Amino acid sequence: MSDSPHTVTLLTRNGCGLCAAALAELRPICADFGVEVEIVDVDEVAPVNPELRAEFGDRLPVVLLDGREHSYFDVDEPRLRADLAR
Protein backbone atom coordinates (compact mmCIF):
# COMPACT_ATOMS: atom_id res chain seq x y z
CA MET A 1 0.00 0.00 0.00
CA SER A 2 1.28 3.46 -0.89
CA ASP A 3 1.81 6.27 1.60
CA SER A 4 1.74 8.76 -1.26
CA PRO A 5 -1.38 10.54 -2.45
CA HIS A 6 -0.16 9.96 -6.01
CA THR A 7 -0.57 7.11 -8.46
CA VAL A 8 1.91 6.32 -11.22
CA THR A 9 0.82 4.15 -14.12
CA LEU A 10 3.02 2.92 -16.95
CA LEU A 11 1.16 2.19 -20.18
CA THR A 12 3.03 -0.52 -22.03
CA ARG A 13 2.72 -3.50 -24.34
CA ASN A 14 4.34 -6.89 -24.44
CA GLY A 15 7.71 -6.92 -26.20
CA CYS A 16 8.28 -3.16 -25.97
CA GLY A 17 11.94 -2.53 -25.16
CA LEU A 18 11.40 1.15 -24.39
CA CYS A 19 8.63 0.13 -22.00
CA ALA A 20 10.95 -2.23 -20.11
CA ALA A 21 13.57 0.52 -19.84
CA ALA A 22 10.97 3.01 -18.60
CA LEU A 23 9.78 0.58 -15.93
CA ALA A 24 13.36 -0.01 -14.75
CA GLU A 25 13.78 3.77 -14.44
CA LEU A 26 10.41 4.37 -12.80
CA ARG A 27 10.65 1.78 -10.04
CA PRO A 28 13.48 3.38 -8.01
CA ILE A 29 12.07 6.90 -8.50
CA CYS A 30 8.65 5.85 -7.29
CA ALA A 31 10.12 3.79 -4.44
CA ASP A 32 11.71 6.98 -3.10
CA PHE A 33 8.18 8.35 -2.69
CA GLY A 34 6.46 5.18 -1.48
CA VAL A 35 4.57 4.75 -4.75
CA GLU A 36 4.12 1.43 -6.51
CA VAL A 37 4.13 1.58 -10.30
CA GLU A 38 0.94 0.22 -11.83
CA ILE A 39 1.55 -1.42 -15.21
CA VAL A 40 -1.20 -1.47 -17.81
CA ASP A 41 -0.72 -3.32 -21.09
CA VAL A 42 -2.85 -1.39 -23.59
CA ASP A 43 -3.34 -4.50 -25.73
CA GLU A 44 -4.54 -6.64 -22.81
CA VAL A 45 -7.12 -4.06 -21.70
CA ALA A 46 -8.28 -3.23 -25.24
CA PRO A 47 -11.37 -5.48 -25.08
CA VAL A 48 -12.73 -3.47 -22.14
CA ASN A 49 -10.95 -0.15 -22.77
CA PRO A 50 -10.24 0.27 -26.51
CA GLU A 51 -9.94 4.04 -26.07
CA LEU A 52 -6.75 3.62 -24.06
CA ARG A 53 -5.00 1.77 -26.88
CA ALA A 54 -6.44 4.14 -29.48
CA GLU A 55 -5.14 7.20 -27.63
CA PHE A 56 -1.74 5.98 -26.44
CA GLY A 57 -0.92 2.79 -28.38
CA ASP A 58 1.27 4.44 -31.01
CA ARG A 59 3.58 6.26 -28.57
CA LEU A 60 4.37 3.84 -25.78
CA PRO A 61 5.62 3.88 -23.11
CA VAL A 62 3.45 6.51 -21.47
CA VAL A 63 3.71 7.55 -17.82
CA LEU A 64 0.48 8.67 -16.20
CA LEU A 65 0.61 10.60 -12.95
CA ASP A 66 -2.70 10.58 -11.12
CA GLY A 67 -4.41 9.46 -14.32
CA ARG A 68 -2.98 12.24 -16.51
CA GLU A 69 -0.27 11.95 -19.11
CA HIS A 70 3.04 12.98 -17.60
CA SER A 71 5.57 11.84 -20.22
CA TYR A 72 5.99 9.42 -23.08
CA PHE A 73 8.88 7.53 -24.67
CA ASP A 74 11.23 8.78 -21.91
CA VAL A 75 10.71 9.23 -18.18
CA ASP A 76 11.12 12.89 -17.26
CA GLU A 77 12.84 12.13 -13.95
CA PRO A 78 13.37 15.70 -12.64
CA ARG A 79 9.78 16.68 -13.41
CA LEU A 80 8.38 13.42 -12.01
CA ARG A 81 10.35 13.79 -8.77
CA ALA A 82 9.14 17.38 -8.40
CA ASP A 83 5.53 16.40 -9.06
CA LEU A 84 5.66 13.43 -6.68
CA ALA A 85 7.03 15.68 -3.94
CA ARG A 86 3.90 17.86 -4.11
WONORTA-V77491 format. One record per residue. N is the residue number from 1. RES is the residue in three letters. OMEGA is omega in degrees with one decimal (* if undefined). Layout:
N;RES;OMEGA
N;RES;OMEGA
This chain:
1;MET;-175.6
2;SER;173.9
3;ASP;-175.2
4;SER;174.9
5;PRO;-175.2
6;HIS;170.9
7;THR;176.8
8;VAL;-179.5
9;THR;174.9
10;LEU;174.4
11;LEU;-171.1
12;THR;168.9
13;ARG;-179.0
14;ASN;177.2
15;GLY;-178.3
16;CYS;-179.5
17;GLY;176.6
18;LEU;179.6
19;CYS;178.6
20;ALA;178.8
21;ALA;179.0
22;ALA;178.8
23;LEU;178.7
24;ALA;178.3
25;GLU;-177.2
26;LEU;-173.0
27;ARG;-179.6
28;PRO;177.3
29;ILE;-177.7
30;CYS;178.5
31;ALA;178.2
32;ASP;-177.6
33;PHE;179.0
34;GLY;-178.7
35;VAL;174.7
36;GLU;179.9
37;VAL;173.2
38;GLU;-179.7
39;ILE;178.7
40;VAL;175.5
41;ASP;-174.2
42;VAL;178.2
43;ASP;179.9
44;GLU;-178.2
45;VAL;-176.7
46;ALA;179.4
47;PRO;179.8
48;VAL;-178.9
49;ASN;-178.6
50;PRO;-179.5
51;GLU;-179.8
52;LEU;178.5
53;ARG;179.9
54;ALA;-176.9
55;GLU;-170.8
56;PHE;-170.3
57;GLY;-177.8
58;ASP;-179.5
59;ARG;179.4
60;LEU;0.8
61;PRO;176.2
62;VAL;175.9
63;VAL;174.6
64;LEU;173.6
65;LEU;-178.3
66;ASP;175.6
67;GLY;-179.8
68;ARG;179.5
69;GLU;-179.7
70;HIS;177.9
71;SER;174.6
72;TYR;-172.8
73;PHE;179.5
74;ASP;174.0
75;VAL;177.0
76;ASP;-172.2
77;GLU;-179.0
78;PRO;-179.6
79;ARG;-179.9
80;LEU;177.8
81;ARG;178.9
82;ALA;-178.5
83;ASP;178.5
84;LEU;-180.0
85;ALA;-179.4
86;ARG;*
